[in-house]
Amino acid sequence: MSFKIKELNHPIVEQSFAIIDQEVGEHNLSLEEYAIARRVIHATADFEYLNLLQFSPKAIASGISALKEGAPIVTDVTMVQRGITSLVAKTFKNPVIAAIEQVQIAESGKTRTETGLLKCWSKYPQAVYVIGNAPTALLALCQQIANSASKTIPALIIGVPVGFVSVIESKQALTEINVPQILIKGRKGGSPAAASILNALLILASE
C-alpha cells in the first residue's frame, strides 16, 4: 500500500513545516525523529519539543511496523482519538479505541480513563497506546506491564500526558519498563502533541 505524502498533508501544513525547518536550522535528531518533532511543533507552536521528545531504541520502527500491519490504536481520551481518525482513515484504517469510552463507571480507587485503559490492555496487549491526557492511565498501564507474567507487550507506548499531578511520575514509570516508547520529558505534552506523534508515524509508515 502506498500513498502520496503531499496528499496526506494540507498545503498549509507543508508551508508551516518549511517555516519550522528554517527556524530550527541544524539539530541532532535523526530524520524520523525530526519528522515527529516537527509535527509536534506545528501543533503547539512550541520549539522546546525539539529537545523534550525522548525515543527508546527502535521505538519508531516498532510503531511504524505495527501501524502498517493494522494494529489497534488505543488512546486515553476522545480528544486524541479525534485528532488521529482522519489520517488513520486515509492510510492503514487501524481500529482506534478511546479507553475512556470503554467503561461507564470507574473501578474503586481508579479514574474512568484508567479503568478503561486497563480493560483495553487485557484485550489488545500488542496495540499502539497513545496517552496524551491521563497520567493515572499511563501509570496503571506501566504497573500492569511491569507486574504481568506475560511476555506480550505493546508495540509502542506514546506517553505524553500534560499537567502537574502524577505527570512526571508516570513518565518515569514508563522509562522503567522495557517497552518501545516515545515520551515528552517534564510537565509538557497533551492531546495535540500525542495526536501529532501518532500522525507523524502514520506519515512515516506511508513513505
C-alpha positions in Angstrom: 0.0 0.0 0.0 1.5 3.4 -1.0 0.3 6.9 -0.5 1.3 10.3 -1.9 2.6 12.1 1.1 1.8 15.6 -0.2 -1.9 14.5 -0.4 -1.9 13.5 3.2 -0.6 16.9 4.4 -2.7 20.0 3.8 -0.8 22.7 1.9 -0.8 24.9 4.9 0.9 22.1 6.9 3.6 21.9 4.3 4.1 25.7 4.4 4.3 25.6 8.2 6.9 22.8 8.0 9.0 25.0 5.7 8.9 27.8 8.3 9.7 25.4 11.1 12.6 24.0 9.2 14.0 27.5 8.6 13.7 28.4 12.3 15.1 25.2 13.7 18.2 25.1 11.4 20.7 22.4 12.5 19.7 19.8 15.0 20.8 16.4 16.4 17.7 14.4 15.7 17.5 11.6 13.1 15.3 12.2 10.0 12.5 10.2 11.5 12.8 11.8 15.0 12.8 15.2 13.5 9.7 14.4 11.4 7.9 13.6 14.6 9.3 16.7 16.5 8.3 19.0 13.6 4.7 17.8 13.6 4.5 18.4 17.4 6.0 21.8 17.0 3.4 22.5 14.2 0.6 21.5 16.5 1.8 23.5 19.5 4.0 26.4 18.1 6.5 25.4 20.9 10.0 24.8 19.7 11.0 23.3 23.1 9.7 20.0 21.9 12.7 19.6 19.8 14.6 18.8 23.0 11.9 17.4 25.1 11.0 14.4 23.0 12.7 11.1 24.0 12.7 7.9 21.9 13.7 4.5 23.1 15.8 2.4 20.6 13.7 1.0 17.7 10.5 2.7 19.1 9.8 4.4 15.8 10.4 1.2 13.8 8.2 -0.8 16.1 5.4 1.8 15.8 5.6 2.0 12.0 5.6 -1.8 11.7 2.5 -2.1 13.9 0.6 0.6 12.1 1.3 -0.9 8.7 0.1 -4.3 10.0 -3.2 -2.7 11.1 -2.6 -2.9 14.9 -5.3 -1.3 17.1 -4.6 2.1 18.3 -5.7 2.8 21.9 -6.0 6.4 23.0 -6.7 7.5 26.6 -9.3 10.1 25.7 -11.6 11.0 22.8 -9.6 14.2 22.0 -6.6 12.2 21.0 -8.9 9.8 19.1 -10.4 12.6 17.1 -7.0 14.0 16.3 -5.9 10.9 14.5 -9.0 9.4 12.9 -8.8 11.4 9.7 -5.2 10.3 8.9 -5.9 6.8 10.0 -8.8 6.6 7.6 -6.5 7.8 4.8 -3.7 5.4 5.5 -4.0 2.0 7.2 -7.5 2.1 8.6 -6.4 0.8 12.0 -9.1 0.3 14.7 -9.0 3.4 17.0 -10.3 2.8 20.5 -10.7 5.5 23.2 -10.2 4.0 26.6 -12.5 6.4 28.4 -15.4 5.2 26.2 -14.9 1.5 27.2 -16.5 1.9 30.6 -19.2 3.9 32.1 -18.2 3.7 35.8 -14.7 3.8 37.2 -13.4 1.0 39.4 -13.0 1.9 43.1 -9.9 4.0 43.6 -9.4 4.5 39.8 -10.3 7.1 37.3 -12.6 6.1 34.4 -9.8 6.5 31.9 -7.5 4.3 34.0 -10.2 1.7 34.3 -10.9 1.8 30.5 -7.2 1.6 29.6 -6.7 -1.5 31.7 -9.6 -3.1 30.0 -8.1 -2.2 26.7 -4.8 -3.7 27.7 -6.4 -7.0 28.6 -8.0 -7.1 25.1 -5.2 -5.5 23.0 -1.9 -6.1 24.7 0.1 -5.6 21.5 -1.7 -2.4 20.5 -0.1 1.1 20.0 -1.0 3.1 23.1 -1.3 6.9 22.8 -1.7 8.7 26.1 -1.9 12.5 26.0 -4.1 13.5 28.9 -4.3 11.0 31.8 -1.2 10.3 33.8 -3.1 7.9 36.0 -3.8 5.8 33.0 -0.2 5.8 31.9 0.9 4.8 35.5 -1.6 2.0 35.6 -0.6 0.6 32.2 3.1 0.7 33.2 2.4 -1.0 36.5 0.3 -3.7 34.8 3.0 -4.4 32.3 5.7 -4.5 35.0 3.7 -6.9 37.1 2.5 -9.1 34.2 3.9 -12.6 33.7 3.0 -12.4 30.0 5.8 -11.5 27.6 3.4 -9.8 25.3 3.9 -6.0 25.3 2.5 -3.1 23.4 4.1 -2.4 20.0 4.6 1.2 21.2 3.6 3.5 24.1 3.4 7.2 23.3 3.4 8.6 26.9 2.9 12.4 26.8 0.4 13.4 29.5 0.4 17.1 30.5 0.0 18.8 33.8 1.2 18.8 37.4 -0.2 15.8 39.3 1.5 12.4 38.7 2.7 13.5 35.2 6.4 13.3 35.8 5.9 10.2 37.9 4.0 8.5 35.1 6.7 9.3 32.6 9.4 8.0 34.9 7.4 4.7 35.3 7.3 4.4 31.5 11.1 4.7 31.3 11.4 1.8 33.8 9.7 -0.8 31.7 11.2 -2.5 28.6 8.6 -1.4 26.0 9.1 0.7 22.8 8.2 4.2 23.9 8.1 7.8 22.9 7.7 10.3 25.7 7.9 14.1 26.3 10.1 14.9 29.3 8.8 17.1 32.1 5.3 18.5 32.5 4.6 19.3 28.9 2.6 17.2 26.5 -1.1 16.9 26.0 -3.6 15.6 23.5 -2.5 17.7 20.5 1.1 16.5 21.0 0.0 12.9 21.4 -2.1 13.0 18.2 0.7 14.7 16.3 3.2 12.0 17.2 0.9 9.3 16.0 0.0 11.2 12.8 3.7 11.6 12.1 4.2 7.9 12.5 1.4 7.3 10.0 3.1 9.5 7.5 6.4 7.8 8.1 4.8 4.4 7.7 3.3 5.6 4.4 6.6 6.7 2.9 
